[in-house]
Amino acid sequence: EQTEKEIVSLAEECYYKHDICSQRFECDSAAYWLERRAELDPENVEWINDAAEYIYLRIGDYNRALEYLNKALKIQEKVLGTEHPDTAVSYNDIGVCYDNLGDYDKALEYYNKSLKIQEKVLGTKHPDTVLSYNNIGGCYNRLGDYENALKYYNKALKISEKVLGTEHPFTATSYSNIGGCNCYLGDYDKALVY
């Protein structure tokens, strides 16, 4: 059995190899090294999430990423509890994967779990909560439920303008989302305003 020091040393070597592969745009190899690092300590949520994030952001293999995200979520629920901000982030990331897979019902389920924690723990005026409102709105938008999409996009906009200001990228995203929804609804004048 390896000592903690040996595991850390191997993990650093794996990350170094990942970094080299990533710089060379060898995404599959870069992912491989992050996965090897995650296997060194199956309880290390950071390493597991790094592998998942790279796999779904760079490679787009959402099913493989879900395996890692669900491992991390189980650990977080056990260690941090079901009402911790980090657990909310995991729910959100799982929602993103399902969203990208086109499983909008599952995506909404996880986005709403994330939102429930964020509203309770972080409050309704936190940037993470804004992100959840936008994600839920986006899901409804892709489902063609523009009324519900607008409801969530408007919640996101209201908070963004108040907390982050009218010049913030989150606010710009909300304007764009609302404009797009109004376009789908055929209200082109309103869409142009946003």
N, CA and C atoms as a LAMMPS dump frame, in Angstrom:
ITEM: TIMESTEP
0
ITEM: NUMBER OF ATOMS
582
ITEM: BOX BOUNDS ff ff ff
-5.0000000000000000e+02 5.0000000000000000e+02
-5.0000000000000000e+02 5.0000000000000000e+02
-5.0000000000000000e+02 5.0000000000000000e+02
ITEM: ATOMS id mol type element x y z
1 1 1 N 0.84 -1.192 0
2 1 2 C 0 0 0
3 1 3 C 0.879 1.248 0
4 2 1 N 0.446 2.259 -0.739
5 2 2 C 1.227 3.479 -0.889
6 2 3 C 0.973 4.445 0.266
7 3 1 N 2.025 5.169 0.624
8 3 2 C 1.887 6.187 1.655
9 3 3 C 1.218 7.421 1.058
10 4 1 N 0.75 8.29 1.93
11 4 2 C 0.111 9.525 1.468
12 4 3 C 1.089 10.359 0.647
13 5 1 N 2.339 10.384 1.073
14 5 2 C 3.367 11.154 0.367
15 5 3 C 3.58 10.597 -1.044
16 6 1 N 3.581 9.281 -1.183
17 6 2 C 3.743 8.66 -2.495
18 6 3 C 2.543 8.962 -3.396
19 7 1 N 1.36 8.923 -2.815
20 7 2 C 0.144 9.227 -3.586
21 7 3 C 0.175 10.661 -4.092
22 8 1 N 0.565 11.588 -3.217
23 8 2 C 0.647 12.998 -3.609
24 8 3 C 1.678 13.181 -4.719
25 9 1 N 2.802 12.491 -4.604
26 9 2 C 3.851 12.584 -5.618
27 9 3 C 3.36 12.037 -6.969
28 10 1 N 2.693 10.894 -6.944
29 10 2 C 2.136 10.318 -8.167
30 10 3 C 1.058 11.234 -8.757
31 11 1 N 0.247 11.827 -7.881
32 11 2 C -0.807 12.735 -8.336
33 11 3 C -0.202 13.955 -9.023
34 12 1 N 0.871 14.487 -8.46
35 12 2 C 1.546 15.631 -9.079
36 12 3 C 2.115 15.249 -10.441
37 13 1 N 2.665 14.048 -10.543
38 13 2 C 3.201 13.57 -11.819
39 13 3 C 2.08 13.413 -12.856
40 14 1 N 0.952 12.863 -12.424
41 14 2 C -0.195 12.722 -13.33
42 14 3 C -0.68 14.082 -13.809
43 15 1 N -0.756 15.037 -12.887
44 15 2 C -1.237 16.362 -13.267
45 15 3 C -0.263 17.034 -14.228
46 16 1 N 1.026 16.848 -13.986
47 16 2 C 2.054 17.411 -14.867
48 16 3 C 1.886 16.841 -16.284
49 17 1 N 1.693 15.514 -16.378
50 17 2 C 1.51 14.876 -17.685
51 17 3 C 0.216 15.346 -18.35
52 18 1 N -0.818 15.525 -17.538
53 18 2 C -2.082 16.081 -18.057
54 18 3 C -1.843 17.464 -18.654
55 19 1 N -1.103 18.284 -17.92
56 19 2 C -0.848 19.658 -18.346
57 19 3 C -0.1 19.685 -19.681
58 20 1 N 0.904 18.85 -19.822
59 20 2 C 1.685 18.773 -21.073
60 20 3 C 0.764 18.362 -22.23
61 21 1 N -0.022 17.314 -22.014
62 21 2 C -0.941 16.842 -23.064
63 21 3 C -1.968 17.909 -23.416
64 22 1 N -2.453 18.594 -22.41
65 22 2 C -3.449 19.64 -22.623
66 22 3 C -2.875 20.769 -23.468
67 23 1 N -1.636 21.164 -23.176
68 23 2 C -0.983 22.229 -23.941
69 23 3 C -0.767 21.823 -25.396
70 24 1 N -0.635 20.527 -25.62
71 24 2 C -0.455 20.011 -26.988
72 24 3 C -1.798 19.704 -27.655
73 25 1 N -2.896 20.011 -26.97
74 25 2 C -4.255 19.735 -27.448
75 25 3 C -4.505 18.243 -27.661
76 26 1 N -3.822 17.422 -26.853
77 26 2 C -4.036 15.977 -26.853
78 26 3 C -5.054 15.678 -25.753
79 27 1 N -6.302 16.023 -26.038
80 27 2 C -7.346 16.011 -25.013
81 27 3 C -7.599 14.632 -24.41
82 28 1 N -7.628 13.588 -25.221
83 28 2 C -7.861 12.245 -24.682
84 28 3 C -6.754 11.835 -23.716
85 29 1 N -5.512 12.136 -24.078
86 29 2 C -4.385 11.811 -23.2
87 29 3 C -4.425 12.656 -21.931
88 30 1 N -4.78 13.92 -22.084
89 30 2 C -4.874 14.809 -20.917
90 30 3 C -5.947 14.291 -19.963
91 31 1 N -7.071 13.862 -20.51
92 31 2 C -8.14 13.295 -19.678
93 31 3 C -7.674 12.02 -18.99
94 32 1 N -6.94 11.19 -19.727
95 32 2 C -6.414 9.937 -19.168
96 32 3 C -5.62 10.203 -17.885
97 33 1 N -4.752 11.211 -17.908
98 33 2 C -3.914 11.492 -16.742
99 33 3 C -4.731 12.039 -15.572
100 34 1 N -5.774 12.806 -15.857
101 34 2 C -6.643 13.263 -14.768
102 34 3 C -7.425 12.087 -14.177
103 35 1 N -7.829 11.159 -15.031
104 35 2 C -8.534 9.972 -14.534
105 35 3 C -7.602 9.112 -13.68
106 36 1 N -6.349 8.967 -14.115
107 36 2 C -5.373 8.192 -13.31
108 36 3 C -5.184 8.858 -11.945
109 37 1 N -5.105 10.18 -11.938
110 37 2 C -4.941 10.901 -10.668
111 37 3 C -6.157 10.661 -9.773
112 38 1 N -7.356 10.716 -10.343
113 38 2 C -8.57 10.497 -9.543
114 38 3 C -8.601 9.096 -8.943
115 39 1 N -8.058 8.128 -9.664
116 39 2 C -8.034 6.749 -9.168
117 39 3 C -7.077 6.562 -7.997
118 40 1 N -6.094 7.458 -7.862
119 40 2 C -5.127 7.349 -6.766
120 40 3 C -5.781 7.537 -5.4
121 41 1 N -6.813 8.371 -5.357
122 41 2 C -7.53 8.613 -4.105
123 41 3 C -9.021 8.744 -4.422
124 42 1 N -9.753 7.628 -4.367
125 42 2 C -11.166 7.641 -4.749
126 42 3 C -12.065 8.501 -3.86
127 43 1 N -11.519 9.077 -2.799
128 43 2 C -12.301 9.956 -1.918
129 43 3 C -11.972 11.436 -2.131
130 44 1 N -11.045 11.725 -3.042
131 44 2 C -10.624 13.104 -3.271
132 44 3 C -11.565 13.759 -4.287
133 45 1 N -12.524 14.504 -3.782
134 45 2 C -13.558 15.126 -4.607
135 45 3 C -12.949 16.092 -5.625
136 46 1 N -11.929 16.829 -5.226
137 46 2 C -11.3 17.788 -6.139
138 46 3 C -10.736 17.073 -7.364
139 47 1 N -10.021 15.98 -7.147
140 47 2 C -9.427 15.246 -8.262
141 47 3 C -10.509 14.61 -9.138
142 48 1 N -11.553 14.102 -8.511
143 48 2 C -12.662 13.498 -9.26
144 48 3 C -13.351 14.57 -10.117
145 49 1 N -13.621 15.717 -9.517
146 49 2 C -14.28 16.803 -10.254
147 49 3 C -13.403 17.353 -11.372
148 50 1 N -12.085 17.423 -11.15
149 50 2 C -11.177 17.875 -12.209
150 50 3 C -11.292 16.967 -13.427
151 51 1 N -11.312 15.653 -13.184
152 51 2 C -11.437 14.696 -14.29
153 51 3 C -12.778 14.882 -14.997
154 52 1 N -13.845 14.979 -14.223
155 52 2 C -15.185 15.13 -14.808
156 52 3 C -15.28 16.41 -15.632
157 53 1 N -14.809 17.503 -15.056
158 53 2 C -14.905 18.795 -15.74
159 53 3 C -14.139 18.779 -17.06
160 54 1 N -12.941 18.223 -17.031
161 54 2 C -12.145 18.177 -18.258
162 54 3 C -12.837 17.305 -19.298
163 55 1 N -13.363 16.168 -18.85
164 55 2 C -14.004 15.227 -19.773
165 55 3 C -15.224 15.851 -20.428
166 56 1 N -16.035 16.595 -19.667
167 56 2 C -17.215 17.147 -20.323
168 56 3 C -16.96 18.484 -21.006
169 57 1 N -16.032 19.273 -20.514
170 57 2 C -15.777 20.552 -21.17
171 57 3 C -14.912 20.406 -22.415
172 58 1 N -13.885 19.594 -22.343
173 58 2 C -12.948 19.476 -23.454
174 58 3 C -13.306 18.377 -24.437
175 59 1 N -13.804 17.273 -23.923
176 59 2 C -14.048 16.116 -24.78
177 59 3 C -15.522 15.994 -25.131
178 60 1 N -16.382 16.442 -24.246
179 60 2 C -17.816 16.359 -24.503
180 60 3 C -18.385 14.971 -24.267
181 61 1 N -17.672 14.158 -23.488
182 61 2 C -18.156 12.808 -23.169
183 61 3 C -18.957 12.903 -21.869
184 62 1 N -20.214 13.293 -21.995
185 62 2 C -21.043 13.588 -20.833
186 62 3 C -21.384 12.341 -20.017
187 63 1 N -21.542 11.203 -20.674
188 63 2 C -21.828 9.974 -19.927
189 63 3 C -20.654 9.585 -19.034
190 64 1 N -19.445 9.679 -19.557
191 64 2 C -18.256 9.375 -18.756
192 64 3 C -18.086 10.406 -17.639
193 65 1 N -18.352 11.657 -17.944
194 65 2 C -18.26 12.71 -16.933
195 65 3 C -19.271 12.459 -15.815
196 66 1 N -20.469 11.999 -16.177
197 66 2 C -21.501 11.715 -15.163
198 66 3 C -21.04 10.671 -14.152
199 67 1 N -20.266 9.688 -14.605
200 67 2 C -19.738 8.676 -13.676
201 67 3 C -18.91 9.345 -12.588
202 68 1 N -18.026 10.248 -12.987
203 68 2 C -17.178 10.947 -12.023
204 68 3 C -17.983 11.909 -11.155
205 69 1 N -18.878 12.642 -11.779
206 69 2 C -19.674 13.609 -11.019
207 69 3 C -20.548 12.92 -9.97
208 70 1 N -21.101 11.767 -10.318
209 70 2 C -21.917 11.036 -9.341
210 70 3 C -21.075 10.482 -8.198
211 71 1 N -19.837 10.067 -8.49
212 71 2 C -18.92 9.632 -7.42
213 71 3 C -18.656 10.794 -6.466
214 72 1 N -18.338 11.94 -7.041
215 72 2 C -18.052 13.128 -6.226
216 72 3 C -19.272 13.526 -5.404
217 73 1 N -20.446 13.472 -6.02
218 73 2 C -21.682 13.855 -5.328
219 73 3 C -21.935 12.962 -4.116
220 74 1 N -21.749 11.66 -4.272
221 74 2 C -21.96 10.733 -3.149
222 74 3 C -21.041 11.067 -1.984
223 75 1 N -19.795 11.373 -2.292
224 75 2 C -18.838 11.735 -1.237
225 75 3 C -19.26 13.046 -0.579
226 76 1 N -19.627 14.033 -1.391
227 76 2 C -20.019 15.331 -0.837
228 76 3 C -21.266 15.218 0.028
229 77 1 N -22.246 14.455 -0.426
230 77 2 C -23.462 14.29 0.377
231 77 3 C -23.135 13.643 1.713
232 78 1 N -22.208 12.703 1.694
233 78 2 C -21.82 11.997 2.922
234 78 3 C -20.989 12.896 3.851
235 79 1 N -20.032 13.6 3.27
236 79 2 C -19.087 14.388 4.074
237 79 3 C -19.622 15.788 4.394
238 80 1 N -20.17 16.465 3.391
239 80 2 C -20.605 17.857 3.568
240 80 3 C -22.093 17.987 3.861
241 81 1 N -22.858 16.996 3.443
242 81 2 C -24.305 17.049 3.61
243 81 3 C -24.995 17.488 2.334
244 82 1 N -26.301 17.403 2.361
245 82 2 C -27.089 17.707 1.157
246 82 3 C -27.437 19.184 1.03
247 83 1 N -26.988 19.996 1.971
248 83 2 C -27.304 21.431 1.901
249 83 3 C -26.045 22.287 1.909
250 84 1 N -24.977 21.782 1.293
251 84 2 C -23.712 22.515 1.237
252 84 3 C -23.546 23.128 -0.157
253 85 1 N -22.963 24.335 -0.257
254 85 2 C -22.772 24.96 -1.57
255 85 3 C -21.993 24.088 -2.566
256 86 1 N -20.995 23.334 -2.085
257 86 2 C -20.238 22.459 -2.987
258 86 3 C -21.118 21.332 -3.521
259 87 1 N -22.039 20.854 -2.705
260 87 2 C -22.98 19.831 -3.153
261 87 3 C -23.891 20.429 -4.228
262 88 1 N -24.275 21.682 -4.037
263 88 2 C -25.106 22.373 -5.037
264 88 3 C -24.375 22.469 -6.371
265 89 1 N -23.064 22.748 -6.319
266 89 2 C -22.269 22.827 -7.547
267 89 3 C -22.271 21.477 -8.259
268 90 1 N -22.153 20.398 -7.499
269 90 2 C -22.178 19.068 -8.109
270 90 3 C -23.524 18.781 -8.764
271 91 1 N -24.621 19.126 -8.076
272 91 2 C -25.945 18.959 -8.677
273 91 3 C -26.024 19.742 -9.991
274 92 1 N -25.526 20.967 -9.97
275 92 2 C -25.552 21.801 -11.17
276 92 3 C -24.748 21.161 -12.294
277 93 1 N -23.539 20.691 -11.994
278 93 2 C -22.695 20.082 -13.026
279 93 3 C -23.349 18.838 -13.623
280 94 1 N -24.014 18.052 -12.785
281 94 2 C -24.733 16.879 -13.288
282 94 3 C -25.878 17.343 -14.193
283 95 1 N -26.554 18.41 -13.78
284 95 2 C -27.612 18.983 -14.615
285 95 3 C -27.087 19.42 -15.973
286 96 1 N -25.91 20.039 -15.99
287 96 2 C -25.295 20.478 -17.246
288 96 3 C -25.056 19.284 -18.173
289 97 1 N -24.556 18.181 -17.601
290 97 2 C -24.314 16.987 -18.423
291 97 3 C -25.617 16.463 -19.025
292 98 1 N -26.647 16.332 -18.182
293 98 2 C -27.933 15.851 -18.695
294 98 3 C -28.499 16.816 -19.735
295 99 1 N -28.328 18.11 -19.498
296 99 2 C -28.79 19.13 -20.437
297 99 3 C -28.119 18.919 -21.796
298 100 1 N -26.808 18.722 -21.777
299 100 2 C -26.072 18.516 -23.017
300 100 3 C -26.387 17.186 -23.685
301 101 1 N -26.859 16.227 -22.913
302 101 2 C -27.283 14.941 -23.476
303 101 3 C -28.713 15.003 -24.021
304 102 1 N -29.398 16.132 -23.774
305 102 2 C -30.77 16.295 -24.252
306 102 3 C -31.81 15.69 -23.329
307 103 1 N -31.398 15.277 -22.121
308 103 2 C -32.335 14.732 -21.132
309 103 3 C -32.764 15.886 -20.216
310 104 1 N -33.677 16.699 -20.726
311 104 2 C -34.037 17.949 -20.054
312 104 3 C -34.777 17.726 -18.736
313 105 1 N -35.556 16.653 -18.65
314 105 2 C -36.25 16.376 -17.388
315 105 3 C -35.244 16.093 -16.275
316 106 1 N -34.229 15.283 -16.582
317 106 2 C -33.179 14.99 -15.592
318 106 3 C -32.385 16.255 -15.283
319 107 1 N -32.1 17.031 -16.318
320 107 2 C -31.355 18.274 -16.121
321 107 3 C -32.116 19.193 -15.161
322 108 1 N -33.418 19.349 -15.404
323 108 2 C -34.232 20.202 -14.527
324 108 3 C -34.25 19.673 -13.095
325 109 1 N -34.302 18.364 -12.958
326 109 2 C -34.29 17.762 -11.616
327 109 3 C -33.031 18.174 -10.85
328 110 1 N -31.881 18.081 -11.502
329 110 2 C -30.617 18.419 -10.829
330 110 3 C -30.426 19.926 -10.695
331 111 1 N -30.829 20.694 -11.693
332 111 2 C -30.752 22.154 -11.57
333 111 3 C -31.608 22.635 -10.4
334 112 1 N -32.789 22.06 -10.243
335 112 2 C -33.677 22.463 -9.15
336 112 3 C -33.132 22.049 -7.786
337 113 1 N -32.467 20.897 -7.712
338 113 2 C -31.816 20.501 -6.453
339 113 3 C -30.743 21.52 -6.091
340 114 1 N -29.969 21.904 -7.084
341 114 2 C -28.922 22.9 -6.869
342 114 3 C -29.519 24.225 -6.421
343 115 1 N -30.567 24.669 -7.126
344 115 2 C -31.215 25.944 -6.811
345 115 3 C -31.779 25.952 -5.395
346 116 1 N -32.394 24.865 -4.99
347 116 2 C -32.994 24.781 -3.654
348 116 3 C -31.927 25.013 -2.572
349 117 1 N -30.769 24.396 -2.746
350 117 2 C -29.669 24.585 -1.781
351 117 3 C -29.178 26.021 -1.835
352 118 1 N -28.964 26.531 -3.036
353 118 2 C -28.431 27.883 -3.181
354 118 3 C -29.35 28.929 -2.565
355 119 1 N -30.647 28.803 -2.816
356 119 2 C -31.585 29.774 -2.24
357 119 3 C -31.561 29.713 -0.716
358 120 1 N -31.452 28.499 -0.177
359 120 2 C -31.472 28.332 1.278
360 120 3 C -30.155 28.757 1.923
361 121 1 N -29.035 28.352 1.338
362 121 2 C -27.728 28.566 1.965
363 121 3 C -27.068 29.877 1.535
364 122 1 N -27.147 30.192 0.248
365 122 2 C -26.474 31.386 -0.268
366 122 3 C -27.406 32.586 -0.384
367 123 1 N -28.694 32.308 -0.499
368 123 2 C -29.674 33.373 -0.658
369 123 3 C -30.035 33.589 -2.115
370 124 1 N -31.072 34.373 -2.322
371 124 2 C -31.572 34.587 -3.684
372 124 3 C -30.803 35.68 -4.424
373 125 1 N -29.85 36.304 -3.763
374 125 2 C -29.102 37.386 -4.409
375 125 3 C -27.647 37.007 -4.668
376 126 1 N -27.354 35.72 -4.772
377 126 2 C -25.988 35.245 -4.975
378 126 3 C -25.768 34.911 -6.453
379 127 1 N -24.56 35.178 -6.992
380 127 2 C -24.28 34.863 -8.4
381 127 3 C -24.52 33.389 -8.774
382 128 1 N -24.249 32.457 -7.864
383 128 2 C -24.516 31.044 -8.159
384 128 3 C -26.006 30.79 -8.353
385 129 1 N -26.822 31.518 -7.604
386 129 2 C -28.271 31.398 -7.743
387 129 3 C -28.704 31.946 -9.1
388 130 1 N -28.082 33.044 -9.522
389 130 2 C -28.356 33.613 -10.848
390 130 3 C -28.05 32.579 -11.928
391 131 1 N -26.918 31.912 -11.794
392 131 2 C -26.533 30.886 -12.765
393 131 3 C -27.578 29.773 -12.827
394 132 1 N -28.076 29.36 -11.666
395 132 2 C -29.104 28.311 -11.648
396 132 3 C -30.388 28.771 -12.323
397 133 1 N -30.817 30.001 -12.047
398 133 2 C -32.012 30.526 -12.717
399 133 3 C -31.819 30.499 -14.238
400 134 1 N -30.648 30.929 -14.698
401 134 2 C -30.373 30.921 -16.136
402 134 3 C -30.348 29.499 -16.698
403 135 1 N -29.751 28.555 -15.956
404 135 2 C -29.709 27.17 -16.427
405 135 3 C -31.109 26.573 -16.541
406 136 1 N -31.928 26.835 -15.534
407 136 2 C -33.306 26.324 -15.558
408 136 3 C -34.082 26.979 -16.699
409 137 1 N -33.91 28.283 -16.855
410 137 2 C -34.552 28.98 -17.966
411 137 3 C -34.13 28.403 -19.307
412 138 1 N -32.833 28.117 -19.443
413 138 2 C -32.317 27.541 -20.684
414 138 3 C -32.927 26.185 -20.988
415 139 1 N -33.107 25.399 -19.945
416 139 2 C -33.712 24.074 -20.113
417 139 3 C -35.152 24.203 -20.609
418 140 1 N -35.904 25.086 -19.963
419 140 2 C -37.282 25.32 -20.41
420 140 3 C -37.304 25.857 -21.844
421 141 1 N -36.343 26.695 -22.17
422 141 2 C -36.241 27.242 -23.512
423 141 3 C -36.05 26.112 -24.533
424 142 1 N -35.141 25.184 -24.233
425 142 2 C -34.894 24.067 -25.143
426 142 3 C -36.093 23.132 -25.234
427 143 1 N -36.918 23.112 -24.188
428 143 2 C -38.149 22.318 -24.215
429 143 3 C -39.279 23.026 -24.97
430 144 1 N -39.047 24.299 -25.317
431 144 2 C -40.074 25.072 -26.016
432 144 3 C -41.092 25.685 -25.075
433 145 1 N -40.821 25.639 -23.764
434 145 2 C -41.704 26.233 -22.757
435 145 3 C -41.186 27.642 -22.461
436 146 1 N -41.489 28.565 -23.384
437 146 2 C -40.906 29.906 -23.316
438 146 3 C -41.429 30.729 -22.152
439 147 1 N -42.655 30.477 -21.72
440 147 2 C -43.21 31.22 -20.581
441 147 3 C -42.404 30.919 -19.309
442 148 1 N -42.152 29.629 -19.058
443 148 2 C -41.343 29.268 -17.887
444 148 3 C -39.902 29.729 -18.058
445 149 1 N -39.391 29.646 -19.27
446 149 2 C -38.029 30.116 -19.529
447 149 3 C -37.914 31.599 -19.164
448 150 1 N -38.882 32.396 -19.625
449 150 2 C -38.866 33.829 -19.324
450 150 3 C -38.967 34.1 -17.823
451 151 1 N -39.766 33.296 -17.149
452 151 2 C -39.918 33.452 -15.695
453 151 3 C -38.547 33.343 -15.006
454 152 1 N -37.78 32.33 -15.369
455 152 2 C -36.472 32.129 -14.732
456 152 3 C -35.433 33.121 -15.239
457 153 1 N -35.473 33.423 -16.527
458 153 2 C -34.541 34.419 -17.064
459 153 3 C -34.762 35.781 -16.415
460 154 1 N -36.019 36.143 -16.188
461 154 2 C -36.318 37.426 -15.547
462 154 3 C -35.865 37.451 -14.092
463 155 1 N -35.986 36.319 -13.395
464 155 2 C -35.464 36.247 -12.022
465 155 3 C -33.958 36.476 -12.034
466 156 1 N -33.279 35.819 -12.974
467 156 2 C -31.83 35.976 -13.082
468 156 3 C -31.469 37.432 -13.384
469 157 1 N -32.194 38.042 -14.302
470 157 2 C -31.912 39.426 -14.682
471 157 3 C -32.107 40.38 -13.509
472 158 1 N -33.201 40.199 -12.791
473 158 2 C -33.51 41.083 -11.659
474 158 3 C -32.371 41.068 -10.631
475 159 1 N -31.887 39.877 -10.316
476 159 2 C -30.79 39.752 -9.343
477 159 3 C -29.501 40.306 -9.931
478 160 1 N -29.201 39.949 -11.176
479 160 2 C -27.961 40.414 -11.814
480 160 3 C -27.861 41.924 -11.832
481 161 1 N -28.938 42.567 -12.267
482 161 2 C -28.913 44.032 -12.331
483 161 3 C -28.703 44.644 -10.954
484 162 1 N -29.372 44.073 -9.963
485 162 2 C -29.317 44.631 -8.611
486 162 3 C -27.977 44.357 -7.924
487 163 1 N -27.495 43.119 -8.022
488 163 2 C -26.31 42.709 -7.271
489 163 3 C -25.012 42.912 -8.059
490 164 1 N -25.044 42.593 -9.342
491 164 2 C -23.819 42.629 -10.139
492 164 3 C -23.71 43.868 -11.016
493 165 1 N -24.836 44.518 -11.282
494 165 2 C -24.833 45.719 -12.11
495 165 3 C -25.201 45.414 -13.553
496 166 1 N -25.481 46.474 -14.289
497 166 2 C -25.955 46.324 -15.668
498 166 3 C -24.821 46.033 -16.654
499 167 1 N -23.586 46.146 -16.212
500 167 2 C -22.438 45.925 -17.103
501 167 3 C -21.812 44.538 -16.917
502 168 1 N -22.351 43.71 -16.052
503 168 2 C -21.752 42.403 -15.736
504 168 3 C -22.099 41.363 -16.801
505 169 1 N -21.172 40.433 -17.096
506 169 2 C -21.454 39.376 -18.085
507 169 3 C -22.702 38.537 -17.771
508 170 1 N -22.986 38.259 -16.49
509 170 2 C -24.197 37.507 -16.131
510 170 3 C -25.45 38.286 -16.545
511 171 1 N -25.384 39.615 -16.378
512 171 2 C -26.513 40.461 -16.757
513 171 3 C -26.684 40.444 -18.275
514 172 1 N -25.557 40.52 -18.981
515 172 2 C -25.607 40.469 -20.452
516 172 3 C -26.204 39.138 -20.915
517 173 1 N -25.847 38.056 -20.248
518 173 2 C -26.396 36.74 -20.591
519 173 3 C -27.905 36.74 -20.399
520 174 1 N -28.355 37.333 -19.299
521 174 2 C -29.795 37.388 -19.041
522 174 3 C -30.517 38.205 -20.108
523 175 1 N -29.952 39.366 -20.491
524 175 2 C -30.555 40.173 -21.555
525 175 3 C -30.679 39.337 -22.839
526 176 1 N -29.599 38.667 -23.184
527 176 2 C -29.578 37.857 -24.396
528 176 3 C -30.601 36.719 -24.337
529 177 1 N -30.667 36.048 -23.184
530 177 2 C -31.623 34.95 -23.027
531 177 3 C -33.068 35.433 -23.175
532 178 1 N -33.367 36.563 -22.551
533 178 2 C -34.727 37.112 -22.625
534 178 3 C -35.034 37.55 -24.058
535 179 1 N -34.057 38.159 -24.717
536 179 2 C -34.24 38.55 -26.113
537 179 3 C -34.535 37.345 -26.997
538 180 1 N -33.773 36.271 -26.799
539 180 2 C -33.974 35.054 -27.582
540 180 3 C -35.357 34.455 -27.376
541 181 1 N -35.804 34.433 -26.13
542 181 2 C -37.139 33.902 -25.813
543 181 3 C -38.226 34.722 -26.486
544 182 1 N -38.09 36.028 -26.398
545 182 2 C -39.09 36.893 -27.04
546 182 3 C -39.093 36.713 -28.552
547 183 1 N -37.949 36.435 -29.096
548 183 2 C -37.851 36.16 -30.533
549 183 3 C -38.635 34.893 -30.874
550 184 1 N -38.442 33.845 -30.068
551 184 2 C -39.183 32.597 -30.286
552 184 3 C -40.696 32.81 -30.156
553 185 1 N -41.079 33.742 -29.272
554 185 2 C -42.498 34.034 -29.077
555 185 3 C -43.049 34.967 -30.155
556 186 1 N -42.175 35.448 -31.036
557 186 2 C -42.605 36.313 -32.134
558 186 3 C -42.698 37.776 -31.767
559 187 1 N -42.227 38.144 -30.562
560 187 2 C -42.246 39.542 -30.14
561 187 3 C -40.876 40.152 -30.462
562 188 1 N -40.677 40.464 -31.753
563 188 2 C -39.366 40.879 -32.23
564 188 3 C -38.932 42.244 -31.724
565 189 1 N -39.894 43.143 -31.529
566 189 2 C -39.546 44.472 -30.997
567 189 3 C -38.967 44.338 -29.588
568 190 1 N -39.629 43.537 -28.756
569 190 2 C -39.154 43.322 -27.394
570 190 3 C -37.805 42.584 -27.418
571 191 1 N -37.681 41.629 -28.325
572 191 2 C -36.434 40.892 -28.455
573 191 3 C -35.279 41.831 -28.758
574 192 1 N -35.513 42.767 -29.661
575 192 2 C -34.462 43.735 -30.032
576 192 3 C -34.066 44.623 -28.869
577 193 1 N -35.043 44.994 -28.031
578 193 2 C -34.739 45.817 -26.855
579 193 3 C -33.732 45.092 -25.964
580 194 1 N -33.957 43.808 -25.731
581 194 2 C -33.052 43.044 -24.869
582 194 3 C -31.746 42.724 -25.548
